[in-house]
Amino acid sequence: MQNLLKRRKILLSTILLLFLLKADFCFSFPADVKPICNRKYFSQVHSLISEAKQSIYIVLYIARYYQKYPDSSSNKLIKNLISAAKRGVDVRVILDQSDWNEKNTAENRATAKVLNEGGVKVWLDDFKKTSHNKLIIIDGRYVVIGSTNWSYYALDKNNESSVLIDSPEVADSFKKYFEKVKTKSEQFNPQAVKKPSWGKRIKRLFIEER
């Protein structure tokens, strides 16, 4: 009986250890959090990018550069990134591309071209994934995350909710996430244009979950 109980304890301990090794836990970190809703987002992000000293890592679902509207809010943020890269900041951007939304993919590629020509390192995510992120990590300390895309409506018209988080621990956690997404992404090449077959588009729209 004692041997049986001992074996059960060993088995339970082994299962618990394996669970701890495999589990992806969420940890709490100390942080200062500031809501930046609606128009406050632009002014805060503009300031953070302009004052960045070391690094800027971004993942965006929508990033628009409007050739006809050079003074638009999203154009200003994109120009901020180019200015940061030119002053020696490590600026890396991941933009969404997908096999179901050709319009967003094409417009993100147009923005990627502008960034790339300005010295910003740009990646496009996995063609079969949708990166719906609106994530900014600056200087290993600040994180901006929420609903705000870089587009005219999001920055100037919509009701949008985002937060600015001041926490090296949170920034480090999101930096690891950024690197994970980047490993499944491809560095931007202005010459390469991928288009899915109609069969794949139909499969993505009506069969697979997104």
C-alpha positions in Angstrom: 0.0 0.0 0.0 2.8 2.4 0.9 4.6 1.6 -2.4 1.4 2.3 -4.3 1.0 5.7 -2.6 4.6 6.5 -3.2 4.3 5.7 -6.9 1.2 7.8 -7.1 3.0 10.8 -5.5 5.9 10.4 -8.0 3.5 10.2 -10.9 1.6 13.3 -9.8 4.8 15.2 -9.2 6.0 14.3 -12.7 2.7 15.4 -14.3 2.9 18.7 -12.3 6.5 19.3 -13.4 5.6 18.6 -17.1 2.7 21.0 -16.8 4.8 23.8 -15.4 7.4 23.3 -18.1 4.8 23.4 -20.9 2.4 26.0 -19.6 2.5 29.5 -21.0 1.7 31.6 -17.9 0.7 35.3 -17.7 2.6 37.1 -15.0 1.8 40.4 -13.3 4.3 43.2 -13.5 4.6 46.6 -11.9 3.5 49.2 -14.4 2.2 52.8 -14.8 -0.8 52.7 -17.2 -2.2 55.8 -18.9 -5.3 55.7 -21.1 -4.8 57.5 -24.5 -8.1 57.4 -26.2 -9.2 59.1 -29.5 -7.0 62.1 -30.4 -4.7 61.7 -27.4 -3.2 58.6 -29.1 -1.6 60.6 -31.9 0.0 63.3 -29.7 1.4 60.7 -27.2 2.8 58.3 -29.9 4.2 61.2 -31.9 6.1 62.4 -28.8 7.3 58.9 -27.8 8.7 58.2 -31.3 10.3 61.6 -31.5 12.0 61.1 -28.2 13.0 57.4 -28.7 16.7 56.8 -28.0 17.4 53.1 -28.7 14.6 51.1 -30.3 11.1 51.1 -31.7 9.4 47.8 -32.5 5.9 47.9 -34.0 3.2 45.5 -35.3 0.3 47.0 -37.1 -2.7 45.6 -38.9 -3.3 48.8 -40.9 -0.6 51.5 -41.7 -1.5 54.0 -44.3 0.7 56.5 -46.1 -1.4 58.9 -48.1 0.5 60.3 -51.1 -2.2 63.0 -51.7 -2.3 64.1 -48.0 1.3 64.6 -46.8 0.2 66.3 -43.6 -2.2 63.5 -42.5 -1.7 62.1 -39.0 -0.6 58.6 -40.2 1.9 60.2 -42.6 3.4 62.2 -39.7 3.9 59.1 -37.6 5.5 57.2 -40.5 7.8 60.2 -41.1 8.6 60.1 -37.3 9.7 56.5 -37.7 12.0 57.4 -40.7 13.5 60.3 -38.7 14.1 58.0 -35.8 15.9 55.5 -38.1 18.0 58.3 -39.5 19.2 59.4 -36.1 20.3 55.8 -35.3 17.3 54.3 -33.5 16.7 50.6 -34.3 13.3 50.8 -35.9 11.6 47.6 -36.9 8.0 47.3 -38.2 5.8 44.3 -39.0 2.8 44.9 -41.1 -0.1 42.5 -41.9 -0.4 40.8 -45.2 -3.0 38.1 -45.9 -4.5 35.8 -48.5 -8.0 37.1 -47.9 -7.7 40.9 -47.8 -5.8 42.0 -50.9 -6.7 45.7 -50.5 -5.1 45.9 -47.0 -2.1 43.9 -48.1 -1.5 46.2 -51.1 -1.8 49.4 -49.0 0.4 48.0 -46.3 3.0 47.1 -48.9 2.9 50.7 -50.2 3.6 51.9 -46.7 6.3 49.3 -46.3 8.0 50.7 -49.4 8.0 54.2 -48.0 9.4 53.0 -44.7 12.0 50.8 -46.4 13.2 53.7 -48.6 13.5 55.8 -45.4 15.8 53.3 -43.7 13.3 51.5 -41.5 13.5 47.6 -41.3 10.1 46.2 -42.4 8.6 42.7 -42.3 5.3 41.4 -43.7 3.7 38.7 -41.5 2.8 35.1 -42.4 0.6 35.3 -45.5 -1.8 32.8 -43.9 -2.0 34.7 -40.6 -3.9 37.9 -39.8 -1.8 40.1 -37.5 -4.5 42.3 -36.0 -2.1 44.0 -33.6 -1.7 47.6 -32.8 1.5 47.3 -30.8 4.4 49.7 -30.2 7.4 49.0 -28.0 9.8 51.9 -27.4 13.3 51.9 -25.7 12.6 48.6 -23.8 10.3 50.6 -21.5 7.1 51.9 -23.1 4.3 49.9 -24.7 1.4 51.3 -26.5 -1.4 48.8 -27.2 -5.1 49.1 -28.0 -7.5 49.4 -30.9 -5.9 52.2 -32.9 -4.6 51.6 -36.4 -2.5 54.1 -38.3 -5.1 55.4 -40.7 -7.1 58.6 -41.2 -10.3 57.3 -39.6 -8.6 55.6 -36.6 -6.4 58.6 -35.8 -8.7 61.5 -36.6 -12.3 60.3 -36.6 -13.1 57.1 -34.8 -13.6 56.3 -31.1 -10.5 54.3 -30.2 -9.2 53.0 -26.9 -5.5 52.5 -26.2 -3.2 52.6 -23.3 0.4 53.7 -22.7 2.2 51.3 -20.3 5.5 52.3 -18.6 7.1 49.0 -17.5 10.4 47.4 -18.6 9.0 44.0 -17.7 5.9 44.4 -19.8 8.0 45.8 -22.7 10.3 42.8 -22.5 7.4 40.4 -22.6 6.0 42.1 -25.7 9.5 42.3 -27.2 9.6 38.5 -27.0 6.2 38.3 -28.6 7.4 40.7 -31.4 10.4 38.5 -32.1 8.1 35.4 -32.2 5.9 37.1 -34.9 9.0 38.3 -36.8 10.4 34.7 -37.1 7.3 33.7 -39.0 7.4 36.9 -41.2 9.4 37.8 -44.3 11.5 40.9 -44.7 10.0 43.3 -47.1 11.1 43.0 -50.7 9.5 45.7 -53.0 10.0 43.3 -56.0 8.1 40.3 -54.5 4.3 40.3 -54.7 2.4 37.2 -53.6 -1.2 36.6 -54.5 -3.2 33.6 -53.3 -5.2 31.5 -55.7 -9.0 31.8 -55.8 -9.2 28.4 -54.2 -7.1 29.5 -51.2 -9.2 32.7 -50.9 -12.4 30.8 -50.8 -11.0 28.3 -48.3 -9.9 31.1 -46.0 -13.2 33.0 -46.2 -15.6 30.1 -45.8 -13.8 27.2 -44.3 -10.9 28.2 -42.0 -11.4 30.4 -39.0 -9.5 33.7 -38.9 
